[in-house]
Amino acid sequence: IAKKSLNEKNASKIKFIKANLEQPLPFLKDSFHKIVFLDVLEHLIKRDQILDECRRILKKNGYMMIGVPNSRTSWKKLQRTVGVCSFSDPDHKIEFSETEIKNLLTKHRFKIVYFDYGKYDTPLRGLIDIIGGISITLYRHMSDFRAVAAQLNHKEASGFEIVVKK
């Protein structure tokens, strides 16, 4: 779909590469100014390896944007107490506490330059998505409310939005 969209827009400078993120990446050292790594880290077993690879391929003072899910919300804790998988996606290998993700990034010698919180985690997320199919305006208001609620109570944020610098 992405390739078709780019062809329709004559965006010829974008190149797609399929790669196994748990193997060395096919790029030279210091190749990129920026890496967008949203909702990926939690799907990988070899997280240390991919973070080392990202550091290797980032240019000096390069930036990486990372998004990962928060494992410590009240809703996820409640799910675990009754024996239900609390992962927001069944393919997740891990979800992170704020301390865990900060420690992992620091361990790989990234400097955190921006740290923010996702939207408020609630068992009503599915219902809110259904409402979006009925009224996009109401969905936007509910989404805005979830964003404000997470800013007021960081522990209940569904995830973390982070920018790091090499």
C-alpha positions as CSV (number, residue, x, y, z in Angstrom):
1,I,0.0,0.0,0.0
2,A,2.8,2.4,0.9
3,K,4.7,1.6,-2.3
4,K,1.6,2.2,-4.4
5,S,0.9,5.5,-2.6
6,L,4.4,6.7,-3.2
7,N,4.3,5.7,-6.9
8,E,1.0,7.7,-7.3
9,K,2.8,10.7,-5.8
10,N,6.0,10.2,-7.7
11,A,8.0,10.1,-4.5
12,S,11.0,8.3,-6.0
13,K,13.6,9.1,-3.3
14,I,12.0,6.7,-0.7
15,K,13.3,3.2,-0.7
16,F,11.7,0.2,1.1
17,I,13.9,-2.4,2.6
18,K,12.7,-5.6,4.3
19,A,15.0,-6.6,7.1
20,N,15.0,-8.8,10.2
21,L,15.3,-6.5,13.1
22,E,16.9,-9.2,15.2
23,Q,19.8,-9.5,12.8
24,P,22.5,-6.9,11.9
25,L,21.0,-4.2,9.7
26,P,22.1,-3.7,6.1
27,F,23.3,-0.2,6.6
28,L,26.7,1.4,7.0
29,K,27.8,3.0,10.3
30,D,26.6,6.6,10.7
31,S,24.0,6.4,7.9
32,F,21.0,8.2,9.3
33,H,20.2,11.5,10.9
34,K,16.9,10.2,12.3
35,I,15.2,6.9,13.0
36,V,11.5,6.4,13.8
37,F,11.0,3.4,15.9
38,L,7.4,3.5,17.0
39,D,5.7,0.4,18.5
40,V,8.5,-2.0,17.5
41,L,10.8,-2.6,20.4
42,E,8.1,-4.5,22.4
43,H,7.8,-7.0,19.6
44,L,11.5,-8.0,19.6
45,I,13.3,-10.6,21.7
46,K,16.8,-9.2,20.9
47,R,16.1,-5.7,22.1
48,D,19.7,-5.1,23.1
49,Q,21.0,-6.0,19.7
50,I,18.6,-3.7,17.8
51,L,19.3,-0.8,20.1
52,D,23.0,-1.3,19.4
53,E,22.3,-1.4,15.7
54,C,20.3,1.8,15.8
55,R,23.1,3.5,17.7
56,R,25.6,2.2,15.1
57,I,23.6,3.4,12.1
58,L,22.8,6.8,13.6
59,K,25.1,9.7,12.7
60,K,26.7,11.6,15.5
61,N,24.1,13.7,17.2
62,G,21.4,11.8,15.4
63,Y,17.9,11.3,16.8
64,M,15.7,8.4,17.3
65,M,12.0,8.6,18.2
66,I,10.7,5.6,20.2
67,G,7.2,4.6,21.3
68,V,6.6,1.7,23.7
69,P,3.6,0.6,25.8
70,N,3.4,1.2,29.6
71,S,3.2,-2.1,31.6
72,R,2.3,-0.4,34.9
73,T,-1.2,1.1,34.4
74,S,-3.9,0.2,36.9
75,W,-5.9,-1.5,34.2
76,K,-3.0,-3.7,33.2
77,K,-2.2,-4.5,36.8
78,L,-5.8,-5.6,37.4
79,Q,-5.8,-7.8,34.3
80,R,-2.7,-9.6,35.6
81,T,-4.2,-10.1,39.1
82,V,-7.0,-12.1,37.5
83,G,-4.7,-14.1,35.2
84,V,-5.5,-12.3,32.0
85,C,-2.7,-11.3,29.6
86,S,-2.3,-7.5,30.0
87,F,-0.3,-6.9,26.8
88,S,-2.0,-4.5,24.5
89,D,-1.0,-6.8,21.6
90,P,-0.7,-10.6,21.9
91,D,2.6,-10.4,19.9
92,H,4.3,-8.3,22.5
93,K,7.3,-9.9,24.1
94,I,7.6,-7.2,26.8
95,E,6.0,-4.0,27.9
96,F,7.9,-1.4,29.9
97,S,7.7,0.6,33.1
98,E,9.0,4.2,32.8
99,T,12.1,3.2,34.8
100,E,12.7,0.1,32.6
101,I,12.6,1.9,29.3
102,K,14.7,4.8,30.6
103,N,17.3,2.4,32.0
104,L,17.4,0.4,28.7
105,L,18.0,3.5,26.6
106,T,20.7,4.8,29.0
107,K,22.4,1.4,29.0
108,H,22.7,1.7,25.3
109,R,24.3,5.2,25.7
110,F,21.4,7.2,24.3
111,K,20.6,10.6,25.8
112,I,16.9,11.1,26.5
113,V,16.1,14.6,25.1
114,Y,12.3,14.3,25.2
115,F,10.0,12.1,27.3
116,D,6.2,12.2,27.1
117,Y,3.2,10.0,27.8
118,G,0.6,8.4,25.6
119,K,-3.1,8.6,26.2
120,Y,-4.9,7.4,29.4
121,D,-5.2,3.7,29.5
122,T,-8.8,2.5,30.1
123,P,-10.8,-0.7,29.7
124,L,-13.1,1.4,27.5
125,R,-10.5,1.8,24.7
126,G,-12.3,-0.6,22.5
127,L,-15.6,1.1,23.0
128,I,-14.0,4.5,22.3
129,D,-12.8,3.1,19.0
130,I,-16.3,1.9,18.1
131,I,-17.6,5.3,18.9
132,G,-15.1,6.7,16.4
133,G,-16.8,4.7,13.7
134,I,-20.1,6.4,14.6
135,S,-18.9,10.0,15.4
136,I,-15.4,11.1,14.6
137,T,-16.1,14.4,16.5
138,L,-17.1,12.5,19.7
139,Y,-14.0,10.3,19.2
140,R,-11.8,13.3,18.9
141,H,-13.2,14.7,22.2
142,M,-12.7,11.4,24.0
143,S,-9.2,11.1,22.6
144,D,-8.4,14.6,23.8
145,F,-9.7,13.8,27.2
146,R,-7.5,10.7,27.4
147,A,-4.5,12.8,26.5
148,V,-5.2,15.3,29.2
149,A,-6.0,12.6,31.8
150,A,-2.6,10.9,31.1
151,Q,-0.8,14.2,31.5
152,L,-2.5,14.6,34.9
153,N,-1.7,11.1,35.9
154,H,1.5,9.8,34.1
155,K,1.2,6.3,35.8
156,E,-2.0,5.7,33.8
157,A,-0.5,6.6,30.4
158,S,-0.9,3.8,27.8
159,G,2.7,4.2,26.7
160,F,5.7,6.4,26.4
161,E,6.9,8.7,23.6
162,I,10.6,9.3,23.7
163,V,13.2,11.0,21.6
164,V,16.8,10.1,22.2
165,K,20.1,11.5,20.8
166,K,23.3,9.6,20.0
